[in-house]
Amino acid sequence: MKFTLYYRGQLPPNAGPDAKRAIRNELMLQLRDVWKHQPLDKKNWLDPEYEYTQQ
């Protein structure tokens, strides 16, 4: 699985906590969408014994 996260806005080199939080929140919305798709929608991928097989 490949995916790209996008952020449009300023990326200050020495950003404070508020700027970092805004970037994280923007990326989190995208990650939540990615986690709705296989194989990440299955909780058992966290198990070290789990092997993903494409169906």
C-alpha positions as CSV (number, residue, x, y, z in Angstrom):
1,M,0.0,0.0,0.0
2,K,1.3,3.4,-0.9
3,F,-0.3,6.7,0.1
4,T,0.7,10.4,0.2
5,L,-0.1,12.9,2.9
6,Y,-0.5,16.5,1.8
7,Y,-0.1,19.7,3.7
8,R,-0.8,23.1,2.1
9,G,0.5,25.9,4.2
10,Q,3.5,27.4,5.9
11,L,6.1,25.1,7.2
12,P,8.1,27.4,9.6
13,P,11.6,26.0,10.4
14,N,11.2,26.7,14.1
15,A,7.5,26.2,14.5
16,G,5.9,26.6,17.9
17,P,3.4,24.2,19.5
18,D,0.4,25.8,17.8
19,A,1.8,25.5,14.3
20,K,2.9,21.9,15.0
21,R,-0.6,21.0,16.3
22,A,-2.2,22.5,13.2
23,I,0.0,20.4,10.9
24,R,-0.6,17.2,12.9
25,N,-4.4,17.8,12.9
26,E,-4.4,18.2,9.1
27,L,-2.4,15.0,8.6
28,M,-4.5,13.1,11.1
29,L,-7.7,13.7,9.0
30,Q,-5.9,12.1,6.1
31,L,-4.6,9.2,8.1
32,R,-8.1,8.4,9.5
33,D,-9.3,8.1,5.9
34,V,-6.3,5.7,5.0
35,W,-7.1,3.6,8.1
36,K,-10.6,2.9,6.7
37,H,-9.0,0.8,3.8
38,Q,-7.6,-2.7,3.8
39,P,-5.4,-3.9,5.3
40,L,-5.3,-1.2,7.9
41,D,-9.0,-1.5,8.6
42,K,-8.3,-4.8,10.4
43,K,-7.1,-4.6,13.9
44,N,-5.3,-7.9,13.8
45,W,-2.4,-6.4,11.8
46,L,-0.9,-5.2,15.1
47,D,-0.4,-8.9,16.1
48,P,3.3,-9.9,15.3
49,E,2.1,-13.3,14.1
50,Y,-0.4,-11.7,11.6
51,E,0.5,-12.2,7.9
52,Y,-1.5,-10.1,5.4
53,T,-2.7,-12.0,2.4
54,Q,-4.3,-10.1,-0.5
55,Q,-7.8,-11.4,-1.3
